[in-house]
Amino acid sequence: MADIFDADRIYFSSDPEMRVFGSEEKLAQWRFRMCGPPWVKIGRRVGYFGSDLNTHLIANRTDPNEVA
């Protein structure tokens, strides 16, 4: 599976690529509930490592051919 996010980059909630996960509010709710992709606080901003985003997507992948 090809990586969607650049592994060497930090993404912020406002970046257009983050729309894959929905709105900025959805990401904030995930952080509040301690679920979703890992994040890092950089001052007041919240960032996401590209490698963590790719790992999160792969971990939540559903393959209909493997469902029993």
C-alpha atoms as one frame of an Amber mdcrd trajectory, in Angstrom:
protein
   0.000   0.000   0.000   1.377   3.391  -0.993   1.841   6.034   1.677  -0.555
   8.963   1.447   1.432  11.248   3.734   5.106  12.207   3.470   6.770  10.374
   6.368   9.334  13.153   6.936   6.807  15.963   7.314   4.735  17.298  10.198
   1.113  18.004   9.271  -1.163  20.425  11.088  -4.949  20.183  11.415  -5.397
  23.097   9.031  -3.381  21.478   6.209  -5.552  20.481   3.214  -4.168  16.915
   3.272  -5.718  16.403   6.710  -9.224  16.542   5.201  -8.821  12.784   4.723
  -9.731  12.488   8.414 -12.622  14.973   8.297 -12.851  18.363   9.941 -10.462
  20.019  12.371 -13.190  19.623  15.006 -13.222  15.862  14.468  -9.471  15.696
  15.057  -9.927  17.781  18.232 -12.608  15.354  19.462 -10.311  12.393  18.781
  -7.568  14.055  20.823 -10.014  14.744  23.661 -11.154  11.097  23.610  -7.534
   9.884  23.293  -8.144   8.043  20.030  -7.148   8.611  16.417  -3.614   9.185
  15.172  -0.828  10.173  17.601  -0.097  13.888  17.835   2.554  16.237  19.155
   2.115  19.668  20.720   4.344  22.362  19.239   3.631  25.420  21.336  -0.107
  25.945  20.941  -0.288  24.041  17.685  -0.997  20.354  17.269   1.034  18.468
  14.696   0.954  14.978  13.280   3.976  13.113  11.938   3.328  11.809   8.434
   4.636   8.367   9.394   2.098   8.187  12.265  -0.738   9.179   9.928   0.211
   6.446   7.441   0.425   3.881  10.262  -2.994   4.952  11.573  -4.580   4.561
   8.135  -3.080   1.107   7.635  -4.173  -0.008  11.124  -7.768   1.002  10.362
  -7.886  -0.609   6.926 -10.700  -3.067   6.254 -10.257  -5.731   3.605 -13.632
  -7.239   2.657 -11.872 -10.382   1.427 -10.488 -11.069   4.916 -13.706 -10.463
   6.895 -15.058 -13.736   8.264
